[in-house]
Amino acid sequence: MTRSCSGCVLCCKLLPIRDGVRINGINTPSLHKAANTNCPHQRTGKGCAVYDRRPFSCRVWNCRWLVGDDTAELRRPDRSHVVIDISPDFVVAVDNETGRRMDVEVVQYWVDPDYPDAWKDPTIMAYIERRGSEGKAALIRFSETRGITVMPPTMSPDGKWNAWPGKGYEGEHGAKERHEAVNAARKQWESGVNPLADWDRGSYVAAERESHVETSEDHDEGQTPQGA
């Protein structure tokens, strides 16, 4: 599948960027851009004005819609208002009764805060459910510090759509931490048995330290998809 960004620059708005490093003897721009703010190097209809020396975060990142063979049915991000991050991350499932903890891999969905319900589009929900069958929950992100974790029926303990607010912390998981946690989470699912199957609904998905999602009255269990 061959796609191009064309006129879409939504990732340049929604994603935070905080770096500036030297690559091949060239200093890349030091950029400290918050989520949901337009990049100063963004040019309407022309893309990035510093593409050849763009920040390292921009170089290693990519959009799932652009490169994923599994997104053929999805609309371009500027039309769906959702950017699917190709970089995996994780949250931690915590059993309230036993204290048992387990890393759960998530796909990150950066949602335009002007369209907070965009992730509930049936096509995107179908995609979330399909990724759930692979043992990957959905981390719906509205900024660096606001979001919810969604588990589709394919991986929820009760076979239903469930959503949990996260706990608010700023920062990012380190590359080593993320690699180890995601690999551990994938091994949990390799047996073909849902490792969350014996957890009751009283359990919740909590954001681990530095996972940048917070409890919000605007993004609580009322965000659970209805009629699914």
Secondary structure as a PSIPRED ss2 file (coil, helix, strand):
# PSIPRED VFORMAT (PSIPRED V4.0)

   1 M C   1.000  0.000  0.000
   2 T C   1.000  0.000  0.000
   3 R C   1.000  0.000  0.000
   4 S C   1.000  0.000  0.000
   5 C C   1.000  0.000  0.000
   6 S C   1.000  0.000  0.000
   7 G C   1.000  0.000  0.000
   8 C C   1.000  0.000  0.000
   9 V C   1.000  0.000  0.000
  10 L H   0.000  1.000  0.000
  11 C H   0.000  1.000  0.000
  12 C H   0.000  1.000  0.000
  13 K H   0.000  1.000  0.000
  14 L H   0.000  1.000  0.000
  15 L C   1.000  0.000  0.000
  16 P C   1.000  0.000  0.000
  17 I E   0.000  0.000  1.000
  18 R E   0.000  0.000  1.000
  19 D E   0.000  0.000  1.000
  20 G C   1.000  0.000  0.000
  21 V C   1.000  0.000  0.000
  22 R E   0.000  0.000  1.000
  23 I E   0.000  0.000  1.000
  24 N C   1.000  0.000  0.000
  25 G C   1.000  0.000  0.000
  26 I E   0.000  0.000  1.000
  27 N E   0.000  0.000  1.000
  28 T C   1.000  0.000  0.000
  29 P C   1.000  0.000  0.000
  30 S C   1.000  0.000  0.000
  31 L E   0.000  0.000  1.000
  32 H E   0.000  0.000  1.000
  33 K E   0.000  0.000  1.000
  34 A C   1.000  0.000  0.000
  35 A C   1.000  0.000  0.000
  36 N C   1.000  0.000  0.000
  37 T C   1.000  0.000  0.000
  38 N C   1.000  0.000  0.000
  39 C C   1.000  0.000  0.000
  40 P C   1.000  0.000  0.000
  41 H C   1.000  0.000  0.000
  42 Q E   0.000  0.000  1.000
  43 R E   0.000  0.000  1.000
  44 T C   1.000  0.000  0.000
  45 G C   1.000  0.000  0.000
  46 K C   1.000  0.000  0.000
  47 G E   0.000  0.000  1.000
  48 C E   0.000  0.000  1.000
  49 A C   1.000  0.000  0.000
  50 V C   1.000  0.000  0.000
  51 Y H   0.000  1.000  0.000
  52 D H   0.000  1.000  0.000
  53 R H   0.000  1.000  0.000
  54 R C   1.000  0.000  0.000
  55 P C   1.000  0.000  0.000
  56 F H   0.000  1.000  0.000
  57 S H   0.000  1.000  0.000
  58 C H   0.000  1.000  0.000
  59 R H   0.000  1.000  0.000
  60 V H   0.000  1.000  0.000
  61 W C   1.000  0.000  0.000
  62 N C   1.000  0.000  0.000
  63 C E   0.000  0.000  1.000
  64 R H   0.000  1.000  0.000
  65 W H   0.000  1.000  0.000
  66 L H   0.000  1.000  0.000
  67 V H   0.000  1.000  0.000
  68 G C   1.000  0.000  0.000
  69 D C   1.000  0.000  0.000
  70 D C   1.000  0.000  0.000
  71 T C   1.000  0.000  0.000
  72 A C   1.000  0.000  0.000
  73 E C   1.000  0.000  0.000
  74 L C   1.000  0.000  0.000
  75 R C   1.000  0.000  0.000
  76 R C   1.000  0.000  0.000
  77 P H   0.000  1.000  0.000
  78 D H   0.000  1.000  0.000
  79 R H   0.000  1.000  0.000
  80 S H   0.000  1.000  0.000
  81 H C   1.000  0.000  0.000
  82 V E   0.000  0.000  1.000
  83 V E   0.000  0.000  1.000
  84 I E   0.000  0.000  1.000
  85 D E   0.000  0.000  1.000
  86 I C   1.000  0.000  0.000
  87 S C   1.000  0.000  0.000
  88 P C   1.000  0.000  0.000
  89 D E   0.000  0.000  1.000
  90 F E   0.000  0.000  1.000
  91 V E   0.000  0.000  1.000
  92 V E   0.000  0.000  1.000
  93 A E   0.000  0.000  1.000
  94 V E   0.000  0.000  1.000
  95 D C   1.000  0.000  0.000
  96 N C   1.000  0.000  0.000
  97 E C   1.000  0.000  0.000
  98 T C   1.000  0.000  0.000
  99 G C   1.000  0.000  0.000
 100 R C   1.000  0.000  0.000
 101 R E   0.000  0.000  1.000
 102 M E   0.000  0.000  1.000
 103 D E   0.000  0.000  1.000
 104 V E   0.000  0.000  1.000
 105 E E   0.000  0.000  1.000
 106 V E   0.000  0.000  1.000
 107 V E   0.000  0.000  1.000
 108 Q E   0.000  0.000  1.000
 109 Y E   0.000  0.000  1.000
 110 W E   0.000  0.000  1.000
 111 V E   0.000  0.000  1.000
 112 D C   1.000  0.000  0.000
 113 P C   1.000  0.000  0.000
 114 D C   1.000  0.000  0.000
 115 Y C   1.000  0.000  0.000
 116 P C   1.000  0.000  0.000
 117 D C   1.000  0.000  0.000
 118 A H   0.000  1.000  0.000
 119 W H   0.000  1.000  0.000
 120 K H   0.000  1.000  0.000
 121 D C   1.000  0.000  0.000
 122 P H   0.000  1.000  0.000
 123 T H   0.000  1.000  0.000
 124 I H   0.000  1.000  0.000
 125 M H   0.000  1.000  0.000
 126 A H   0.000  1.000  0.000
 127 Y H   0.000  1.000  0.000
 128 I H   0.000  1.000  0.000
 129 E H   0.000  1.000  0.000
 130 R H   0.000  1.000  0.000
 131 R H   0.000  1.000  0.000
 132 G H   0.000  1.000  0.000
 133 S C   1.000  0.000  0.000
 134 E C   1.000  0.000  0.000
 135 G C   1.000  0.000  0.000
 136 K C   1.000  0.000  0.000
 137 A E   0.000  0.000  1.000
 138 A E   0.000  0.000  1.000
 139 L E   0.000  0.000  1.000
 140 I E   0.000  0.000  1.000
 141 R E   0.000  0.000  1.000
 142 F C   1.000  0.000  0.000
 143 S C   1.000  0.000  0.000
 144 E C   1.000  0.000  0.000
 145 T C   1.000  0.000  0.000
 146 R C   1.000  0.000  0.000
 147 G E   0.000  0.000  1.000
 148 I E   0.000  0.000  1.000
 149 T E   0.000  0.000  1.000
 150 V E   0.000  0.000  1.000
 151 M E   0.000  0.000  1.000
 152 P C   1.000  0.000  0.000
 153 P C   1.000  0.000  0.000
 154 T C   1.000  0.000  0.000
 155 M C   1.000  0.000  0.000
 156 S C   1.000  0.000  0.000
 157 P C   1.000  0.000  0.000
 158 D C   1.000  0.000  0.000
 159 G C   1.000  0.000  0.000
 160 K C   1.000  0.000  0.000
 161 W C   1.000  0.000  0.000
 162 N E   0.000  0.000  1.000
 163 A E   0.000  0.000  1.000
 164 W E   0.000  0.000  1.000
 165 P E   0.000  0.000  1.000
 166 G C   1.000  0.000  0.000
 167 K C   1.000  0.000  0.000
 168 G C   1.000  0.000  0.000
 169 Y C   1.000  0.000  0.000
 170 E C   1.000  0.000  0.000
 171 G C   1.000  0.000  0.000
 172 E C   1.000  0.000  0.000
 173 H C   1.000  0.000  0.000
 174 G C   1.000  0.000  0.000
 175 A H   0.000  1.000  0.000
 176 K H   0.000  1.000  0.000
 177 E H   0.000  1.000  0.000
 178 R H   0.000  1.000  0.000
 179 H H   0.000  1.000  0.000
 180 E H   0.000  1.000  0.000
 181 A H   0.000  1.000  0.000
 182 V H   0.000  1.000  0.000
 183 N H   0.000  1.000  0.000
 184 A H   0.000  1.000  0.000
 185 A H   0.000  1.000  0.000
 186 R H   0.000  1.000  0.000
 187 K H   0.000  1.000  0.000
 188 Q H   0.000  1.000  0.000
 189 W H   0.000  1.000  0.000
 190 E C   1.000  0.000  0.000
 191 S C   1.000  0.000  0.000
 192 G C   1.000  0.000  0.000
 193 V C   1.000  0.000  0.000
 194 N C   1.000  0.000  0.000
 195 P C   1.000  0.000  0.000
 196 L C   1.000  0.000  0.000
 197 A C   1.000  0.000  0.000
 198 D C   1.000  0.000  0.000
 199 W C   1.000  0.000  0.000
 200 D C   1.000  0.000  0.000
 201 R C   1.000  0.000  0.000
 202 G C   1.000  0.000  0.000
 203 S C   1.000  0.000  0.000
 204 Y E   0.000  0.000  1.000
 205 V E   0.000  0.000  1.000
 206 A E   0.000  0.000  1.000
 207 A C   1.000  0.000  0.000
 208 E C   1.000  0.000  0.000
 209 R C   1.000  0.000  0.000
 210 E C   1.000  0.000  0.000
 211 S C   1.000  0.000  0.000
 212 H C   1.000  0.000  0.000
 213 V C   1.000  0.000  0.000
 214 E C   1.000  0.000  0.000
 215 T C   1.000  0.000  0.000
 216 S C   1.000  0.000  0.000
 217 E C   1.000  0.000  0.000
 218 D C   1.000  0.000  0.000
 219 H C   1.000  0.000  0.000
 220 D C   1.000  0.000  0.000
 221 E H   0.000  1.000  0.000
 222 G H   0.000  1.000  0.000
 223 Q H   0.000  1.000  0.000
 224 T C   1.000  0.000  0.000
 225 P C   1.000  0.000  0.000
 226 Q C   1.000  0.000  0.000
 227 G C   1.000  0.000  0.000
 228 A C   1.000  0.000  0.000
